[in-house]
Amino acid sequence: MKSFTLLIKACILALCFSQMAVAATAAPQVVNINTADAATLDRVLIGIGPSKAQAIVAHRKANGAFKSVDALSEVKGIGPATIKRNAGRISLGAKAPSKMPTKATSPLRASSAK
């Protein structure tokens, strides 16, 4: 009976470790640095604590949206190493289209206008 209990405990322990390994290898969260609040930046980005996260938000409010990930280096205390470490976690959001599409005249309307 003792060996059975020991076996069960070993299986449970192995299951716990395997779940931790899966969680550690999961895809990292991605944060949009142009819209995220300081708490989210602090939680998602490695090496970014509350004060640096607040500095990112303050820089964004003062200077507008970040045009590139490398522009984060303009924030005091954030250098190339921090940016590189978080490269897979940083997003700039969707890019806006450069021009509005023009309306194409449909052949049906063109022929009915005659």
C-alpha positions as CSV (number, residue, x, y, z in Angstrom):
1,M,0.0,0.0,0.0
2,K,2.9,2.4,0.7
3,S,4.4,1.8,-2.7
4,F,1.0,2.5,-4.3
5,T,0.7,5.8,-2.4
6,L,4.3,6.7,-3.3
7,L,3.5,6.0,-7.0
8,I,0.4,8.2,-6.9
9,K,2.3,11.0,-5.3
10,A,5.1,10.7,-7.9
11,C,2.5,10.8,-10.7
12,I,0.9,13.9,-9.3
13,L,4.2,15.6,-8.9
14,A,5.2,14.7,-12.5
15,L,1.9,16.1,-13.7
16,C,2.5,19.4,-11.9
17,F,6.0,19.8,-13.3
18,S,4.8,19.0,-16.9
19,Q,2.0,21.7,-16.6
20,M,4.6,24.2,-15.4
21,A,6.8,23.3,-18.4
22,V,3.9,23.8,-20.8
23,A,3.1,27.1,-19.3
24,A,6.7,28.2,-19.5
25,T,7.0,27.4,-23.2
26,A,3.6,28.9,-24.2
27,A,3.6,31.9,-26.6
28,P,4.3,35.2,-24.8
29,Q,1.6,37.8,-24.4
30,V,1.8,40.7,-26.9
31,V,1.1,44.2,-25.8
32,N,0.4,47.2,-28.0
33,I,2.7,49.9,-26.6
34,N,0.5,52.6,-28.2
35,T,-2.6,51.8,-26.3
36,A,-1.7,49.8,-23.2
37,D,-1.9,51.2,-19.8
38,A,1.0,51.2,-17.3
39,A,-0.3,48.2,-15.4
40,T,-0.4,46.1,-18.6
41,L,3.0,47.1,-19.7
42,D,4.4,46.3,-16.3
43,R,2.8,42.8,-16.4
44,V,3.7,41.8,-19.9
45,L,7.1,43.3,-20.6
46,I,10.2,41.7,-19.1
47,G,12.4,44.2,-17.2
48,I,9.7,46.9,-17.2
49,G,8.5,47.7,-13.8
50,P,5.8,50.2,-12.7
51,S,8.0,53.3,-13.0
52,K,9.3,52.5,-16.5
53,A,5.8,51.5,-17.6
54,Q,4.5,54.8,-16.4
55,A,7.4,56.5,-18.2
56,I,6.3,54.8,-21.5
57,V,2.8,56.0,-21.0
58,A,4.0,59.6,-20.2
59,H,6.3,59.6,-23.3
60,R,3.4,58.4,-25.5
61,K,1.1,61.1,-24.2
62,A,3.7,63.8,-24.6
63,N,5.1,62.8,-28.0
64,G,2.3,60.7,-29.7
65,A,2.3,57.1,-30.7
66,F,5.5,55.1,-31.1
67,K,6.3,54.8,-34.8
68,S,8.7,51.8,-34.3
69,V,9.7,49.4,-31.5
70,D,13.1,51.0,-31.4
71,A,11.5,54.3,-30.5
72,L,11.1,52.9,-27.0
73,S,14.8,53.7,-26.5
74,E,13.7,57.4,-26.3
75,V,12.2,56.6,-22.9
76,K,14.6,57.1,-20.0
77,G,15.8,53.7,-18.6
78,I,14.9,51.6,-21.7
79,G,17.8,50.5,-23.9
80,P,18.4,48.2,-26.7
81,A,18.8,45.1,-24.5
82,T,15.3,45.6,-23.0
83,I,13.8,46.2,-26.4
84,K,15.5,43.0,-27.8
85,R,14.4,40.9,-24.8
86,N,10.8,42.0,-25.4
87,A,10.8,41.9,-29.2
88,G,8.2,39.2,-29.4
89,R,6.0,40.9,-26.9
90,I,5.7,44.3,-28.4
91,S,3.1,45.4,-30.9
92,L,2.5,48.8,-32.5
93,G,-1.1,48.0,-33.4
94,A,-2.7,48.0,-36.8
95,K,-1.3,50.4,-39.3
96,A,-3.8,52.8,-40.8
97,P,-4.2,52.8,-44.5
98,S,-2.3,55.5,-46.3
99,K,-5.2,56.5,-48.6
100,M,-8.9,56.0,-48.5
101,P,-9.9,53.8,-51.4
102,T,-11.8,55.7,-54.1
103,K,-15.2,54.6,-55.2
104,A,-15.2,52.8,-58.4
105,T,-18.0,53.4,-60.7
106,S,-19.8,50.2,-61.4
107,P,-20.5,49.3,-65.0
108,L,-24.2,49.2,-64.2
109,R,-24.3,52.8,-63.0
110,A,-22.2,54.0,-65.9
111,S,-24.6,52.4,-68.4
112,S,-27.7,53.7,-66.7
113,A,-26.4,57.3,-66.6
114,K,-26.5,57.5,-70.4
